[in-house]
Amino acid sequence: MERLAIDGGTPVRESKIFYGRQWIDDRDVEVVSKALRGDLITCGPFVEELQKKLCEVTEAKYSVAVCNGTAALHCAAIAAGIGEGDEVITTPLTFAASANCARYVGAMPVFADVNPKTYNIDPDSIERCITDKTRAVIAVDYTGQAVEHDRIREICDRHGLIFIVDAAHAIGTKYKGKPEGSLADMTCFSFHPVKTITSGEGGAITTNDPEYYRKLCLASQHGIVRNSADFVEEPEGPWVYEMQELGFNYRMTDFQAALLISQLEKLEKFSERRKEIVKRYNEAFAEIPQIIVQEEIPESDTTRHLYMIRLDLDKLTCTRRQFFDAMSAENVQCQVHYVPVYWFPYYQRLGFKKGLCPIAEKIYSGIMSIPLYPMLTDEDVEDVIKAVRKVVNHYAT
């Protein structure tokens, strides 16, 4: 059994609890098996069915399933017509793909700072970042909380910008009662195993615009069309397909789609359980002065992907690393999301410097993701809270 290094005592838990975990049940296995036994395990009926279901869940008119969330962002950048010399405004508190997708098409990301309470991109900072090169805003629903859609939409409309939402964390989240996926010009989702629902790897883009939808289909499927009604030239025979653009092979397999269809049936249940856990965490940590709780805007009905505790290090005698290690010794695995994107060597070589977004950097210095997923029992949740309290009490000034 592990021993807690700071006091030599017994850990809160005997077995390790991880910060995130998928929930795969017998129904999921059954539908994947059905897909694997079918005639087509790619480019088949399950992908088409999934895209229809995603439209139902998000209330978007169109959806395109792809192989992962990064591919979704890349396709959105292509469909938006972003290219060489353009700038795309995004947040530094995100996974690198939110910015990298601009680089994939030759554009440059511009990092706006974040709201100090919600940690989402700050619309006022977006406004300050706009230049005559700005083409789009990629706002990220950080931890699952919806961005300030109304304000960002108004800014984008006033400046003629394309509004893309990276909703990798936010399937199931609503803004003013409307689901993420139906609000921005394009919305990108990820279905990685630690997300609310999973297809192993997988992603999707939703939109209400038929032209964006056409471009998304081309970008994700080699730039190829197979319907003769869409051909530029008269086909020689039924075997003909036509490559109209330079696209990519970003297709999702049918067995991944089958898994995601099954997972979508459990989305409401998963969402409600995550909300229950978040509520309990909020109640517990509001009583601990050394912990800062992430705030939410009232417009967001949030299905939280991540739960952050933010350490007030002025009230603790430890570093974040010491706190992190102490939690691990209690058999509670934590994680940190995310290192500010422009701190990475690649972006440093492009000329970005630390200090660019001081609020985001200050938040990053104290945040830590603790376990949040539907399979957590009430006892698990209480053990996480006990571990946080134990470590805080040890290091409290």
C-alpha positions in Angstrom: 0.0 0.0 0.0 1.2 3.5 -0.8 2.2 5.9 2.0 1.5 9.6 1.9 4.9 11.2 1.9 3.9 14.3 3.7 2.7 12.6 6.9 3.6 8.9 6.5 0.0 7.9 7.0 -2.4 5.7 5.2 -3.8 7.0 1.9 -7.5 8.1 1.7 -8.0 5.3 -0.8 -6.5 1.8 -1.2 -7.0 1.7 -5.0 -6.2 4.5 -7.5 -9.0 6.6 -9.0 -8.2 8.2 -12.3 -9.1 11.7 -13.5 -11.1 10.5 -16.4 -12.5 7.2 -17.8 -14.9 5.9 -20.5 -18.0 4.0 -19.7 -18.5 1.1 -22.1 -21.4 -1.3 -21.3 -22.8 -4.5 -22.9 -25.0 -2.5 -25.2 -22.0 -0.7 -26.6 -20.2 -4.0 -27.3 -23.3 -5.4 -28.9 -23.7 -2.6 -31.4 -20.0 -2.5 -32.3 -20.1 -6.3 -32.9 -23.1 -5.8 -35.2 -21.2 -3.2 -37.2 -18.1 -5.4 -37.4 -20.3 -8.3 -38.7 -21.8 -6.1 -41.4 -20.9 -5.8 -45.1 -19.3 -2.4 -44.7 -17.1 -1.5 -41.8 -16.3 1.9 -43.3 -18.3 4.3 -45.5 -21.4 2.3 -44.4 -24.8 2.9 -42.8 -23.7 3.5 -39.2 -21.9 6.7 -40.1 -25.0 8.1 -41.9 -27.2 7.2 -38.9 -24.7 8.8 -36.5 -24.7 12.0 -38.5 -28.5 12.2 -38.3 -28.5 11.5 -34.6 -25.9 14.3 -34.0 -28.2 16.7 -35.8 -31.0 15.6 -33.5 -28.9 16.1 -30.4 -27.3 19.4 -31.4 -30.3 20.8 -33.4 -27.9 21.6 -36.3 -29.0 21.1 -39.9 -25.9 19.2 -40.9 -23.2 17.1 -39.3 -20.0 15.5 -40.7 -18.4 12.7 -38.7 -14.6 12.5 -38.8 -11.8 10.5 -37.3 -10.9 12.9 -34.4 -11.5 16.3 -33.0 -8.3 17.7 -34.5 -9.5 16.6 -38.0 -12.8 18.4 -37.2 -11.0 21.7 -36.5 -8.8 21.3 -39.6 -11.9 20.7 -41.8 -13.6 23.7 -40.2 -10.6 25.9 -41.0 -10.6 24.7 -44.6 -14.4 25.2 -45.0 -14.0 28.7 -43.6 -11.5 29.6 -46.3 -8.8 30.5 -43.9 -5.4 30.7 -45.5 -2.0 32.3 -45.9 -1.7 35.7 -44.3 -4.9 35.3 -42.2 -5.2 35.5 -38.4 -7.4 33.4 -36.2 -8.2 34.4 -32.7 -8.4 31.7 -30.1 -7.6 31.0 -26.4 -4.3 29.8 -24.9 -6.1 27.6 -22.3 -6.9 24.8 -24.6 -5.4 21.7 -26.3 -2.9 22.7 -29.0 -5.2 21.6 -31.8 -7.4 24.7 -31.3 -4.5 26.8 -32.5 -2.7 24.3 -34.7 -5.7 24.1 -37.1 -4.9 27.7 -38.2 -1.3 26.7 -38.9 -2.4 23.7 -40.9 -3.9 26.1 -43.5 -1.1 28.7 -43.3 -2.7 31.2 -41.0 -1.4 32.5 -37.7 -3.2 32.1 -34.3 -3.7 35.1 -32.2 -4.2 34.4 -28.5 -6.9 36.4 -26.6 -6.9 36.3 -22.8 -9.5 34.6 -20.7 -12.1 35.6 -18.2 -10.5 35.4 -14.7 -13.7 33.7 -13.2 -15.0 31.4 -15.9 -11.6 30.7 -17.7 -13.3 31.0 -21.1 -12.1 33.3 -23.8 -12.9 37.0 -22.9 -14.9 38.8 -25.6 -13.3 42.1 -24.7 -9.9 40.5 -25.3 -11.1 39.2 -28.6 -12.1 42.7 -29.7 -8.7 44.0 -28.8 -7.0 41.3 -30.9 -8.9 42.0 -34.2 -6.8 43.4 -37.1 -7.4 43.7 -40.8 -5.9 40.2 -41.1 -8.4 38.5 -38.8 -10.6 36.0 -40.5 -12.2 33.9 -37.7 -12.6 33.4 -34.0 -12.2 29.8 -32.6 -13.7 30.0 -29.2 -13.3 27.0 -26.9 -15.9 25.7 -24.4 -13.3 25.2 -21.8 -14.1 22.3 -19.3 -17.5 22.1 -21.1 -18.9 25.5 -20.2 -20.4 27.4 -23.1 -18.6 30.6 -24.2 -20.4 33.9 -24.3 -22.1 33.2 -27.6 -24.2 36.4 -27.8 -21.3 38.7 -27.3 -18.9 36.8 -29.5 -21.5 36.5 -32.3 -22.1 40.2 -32.2 -18.3 40.9 -32.5 -18.0 38.5 -35.3 -20.9 39.9 -37.2 -19.8 43.4 -36.7 -16.3 42.7 -38.1 -17.3 40.1 -40.7 -15.6 37.2 -39.0 -16.4 33.5 -39.0 -17.4 32.1 -35.6 -16.1 28.6 -34.9 -16.6 26.9 -31.6 -14.3 24.1 -30.4 -16.8 22.2 -28.3 -14.5 19.2 -27.8 -15.5 19.4 -24.1 -19.1 20.3 -24.5 -21.3 17.7 -26.0 -24.6 18.0 -24.1 -24.0 21.6 -23.0 -26.7 24.2 -23.7 -26.5 28.0 -24.0 -29.8 29.7 -23.3 -31.6 26.4 -23.8 -30.0 25.7 -27.2 -27.5 22.9 -27.6 -23.9 23.5 -28.5 -23.6 22.6 -32.2 -26.4 24.8 -33.4 -25.2 28.3 -32.4 -21.9 29.1 -34.2 -21.1 29.0 -37.9 -19.4 25.7 -37.3 -19.0 23.7 -34.1 -16.3 21.0 -33.6 -16.6 18.0 -31.2 -14.2 15.4 -29.9 -15.2 11.8 -28.8 -11.9 10.8 -27.2 -12.3 8.3 -24.3 -12.2 10.8 -21.5 -14.9 13.0 -23.0 -18.6 12.7 -22.0 -19.2 10.1 -24.8 -16.7 8.3 -26.9 -16.1 6.4 -30.1 -12.6 5.6 -29.1 -11.2 8.3 -31.3 -13.6 10.4 -33.3 -14.9 13.9 -34.0 -17.6 15.8 -35.8 -18.4 19.2 -37.2 -22.0 20.6 -37.2 -23.3 23.6 -39.1 -26.5 25.2 -40.3 -24.9 26.5 -43.6 -25.3 24.2 -46.7 -22.1 25.7 -48.3 -20.0 25.0 -45.2 -21.5 21.5 -45.1 -20.5 20.9 -48.8 -16.9 22.1 -48.1 -16.7 20.0 -44.9 -17.6 16.9 -46.8 -15.0 17.6 -49.4 -12.3 18.4 -46.9 -12.9 15.2 -44.9 -13.2 12.8 -47.9 -10.3 13.5 -50.2 -12.1 16.3 -52.0 -14.1 13.6 -53.8 -17.8 13.5 -54.8 -19.6 10.4 -56.0 -23.0 11.7 -56.9 -23.1 12.4 -60.6 -25.4 15.4 -60.0 -22.5 17.1 -58.3 -20.0 16.3 -61.0 -18.4 19.1 -63.1 -18.0 16.8 -66.1 -20.3 14.2 -67.5 -19.4 10.8 -66.0 -18.2 8.0 -68.4 -19.9 5.3 -66.3 -21.2 4.4 -62.8 -17.7 3.7 -61.5 -16.6 7.3 -61.9 -16.0 9.6 -58.9 -14.6 13.1 -59.2 -12.0 14.8 -57.1 -12.8 18.5 -57.0 -10.6 19.8 -54.2 -7.5 18.7 -52.4 -9.0 16.9 -49.3 -8.0 14.5 -46.6 -8.9 11.0 -45.5 -10.6 12.0 -42.2 -13.4 9.4 -42.3 -14.8 7.7 -39.3 -15.2 3.9 -39.4 -18.7 2.3 -39.1 -17.8 0.5 -35.9 -16.7 3.8 -34.3 -19.9 5.3 -35.4 -21.9 2.4 -34.0 -20.2 2.9 -30.6 -21.0 6.6 -30.7 -24.7 6.0 -31.6 -24.9 3.7 -28.5 -23.1 6.3 -26.4 -25.5 9.1 -27.5 -28.4 7.1 -26.1 -26.7 7.5 -22.7 -25.7 11.2 -23.1 -28.5 12.5 -20.9 -27.7 10.0 -18.1 -24.0 10.8 -18.3 -24.7 14.5 -18.3 -26.9 14.3 -15.2 -24.4 12.3 -13.3 -21.6 14.7 -14.2 -23.8 17.6 -12.9 -24.4 15.8 -9.6 -20.7 15.3 -9.1 -19.9 18.9 -10.0 -22.6 20.2 -7.6 -21.1 18.1 -4.7 -17.6 19.3 -5.5 -18.7 23.0 -5.7 -20.4 22.7 -2.3 -17.4 21.1 -0.7 -14.7 23.3 -2.1 -16.6 26.5 -1.5 -15.8 25.9 2.2 -12.1 25.7 1.6 -10.4 29.1 1.4 -7.3 27.7 -0.3 -9.4 26.5 -3.3 -10.8 28.8 -5.9 -13.9 27.4 -7.7 -14.4 28.0 -11.4 -17.5 30.1 -12.0 -20.2 29.6 -14.6 -22.3 32.1 -16.6 -26.0 31.7 -16.0 -26.7 31.2 -19.7 -24.7 27.9 -19.7 -26.4 24.7 -18.8 -23.0 22.9 -18.6 -22.2 19.2 -19.1 -18.8 19.4 -17.5 -16.0 17.4 -19.1 -13.3 18.6 -16.6 -13.5 19.8 -13.0 -10.8 22.2 -12.0 -9.7 23.1 -8.6 -7.5 26.2 -8.6 -5.0 26.4 -5.8 -4.6 29.8 -4.0 -0.9 29.3 -3.6 -0.6 32.4 -1.5 -2.5 30.5 1.2 -0.5 27.3 0.9 3.1 26.4 1.7 3.5 24.0 -1.2 4.0 24.3 -4.9 1.4 22.9 -7.3 3.8 20.0 -8.1 3.9 19.1 -4.4 0.1 19.3 -4.1 -0.2 17.1 -7.3 2.2 14.5 -5.9 0.5 14.5 -2.5 -2.9 13.8 -4.3 -1.3 11.0 -6.2 0.0 9.5 -2.9 -3.6 9.5 -1.7 -4.3 7.4 -4.8 -6.3 10.2 -6.5 -4.8 10.9 -9.9 -5.0 14.5 -11.2 -4.0 16.2 -14.4 -3.4 19.8 -15.6 -5.4 21.2 -18.5 -3.6 23.0 -20.2 -0.2 24.5 -20.6 -0.8 27.8 -22.4 -0.4 26.9 -26.1 2.1 29.7 -27.0 4.5 28.4 -24.3 5.3 25.4 -26.4 8.7 25.5 -28.3 7.0 25.4 -31.7 5.1 28.7 -30.9 8.1 30.2 -29.2 10.0 29.8 -32.5 7.2 31.7 -34.2 7.9 34.6 -31.9 5.3 34.2 -29.1 6.6 35.1 -25.7 5.5 34.2 -22.1 3.5 37.0 -20.6 1.2 37.4 -23.6 -2.0 36.5 -21.8 -1.4 37.2 -18.1 -4.8 36.1 -16.8 -4.5 32.8 -18.6 -1.0 32.3 -17.3 -2.0 33.1 -13.7 -4.9 30.6 -13.9 -2.7 27.9 -15.4 -0.2 28.3 -12.5 -2.8 27.0 -10.0 -5.3 24.7 -11.8 -5.5 21.0 -11.4 -8.1 18.6 -12.9 -9.6 16.2 -10.4 -11.6 13.0 -11.2 -14.9 13.6 -13.0 -16.7 10.9 -14.9 -20.1 9.1 -14.6 -18.7 5.8 -13.2 -17.6 7.6 -10.0 -19.6 6.4 -7.0 -20.7 8.8 -4.3 -18.1 7.1 -2.1 -15.4 7.8 -4.8 -16.5 11.5 -4.9 -16.3 11.8 -1.1 -12.8 10.2 -1.2 -11.6 12.8 -3.7 -13.0 15.6 -1.5 -11.3 14.0 1.6 -8.0 13.8 -0.3 -8.2 17.5 -1.3 -9.0 18.5 2.3 -6.3 16.4 3.7 -3.6 17.8 1.5 -4.9 21.4 1.9 -4.9 21.0 5.7 -1.3 19.8 5.7 -0.1 22.7 3.5 -2.3 25.5 4.8 -0.5 28.6 6.1 
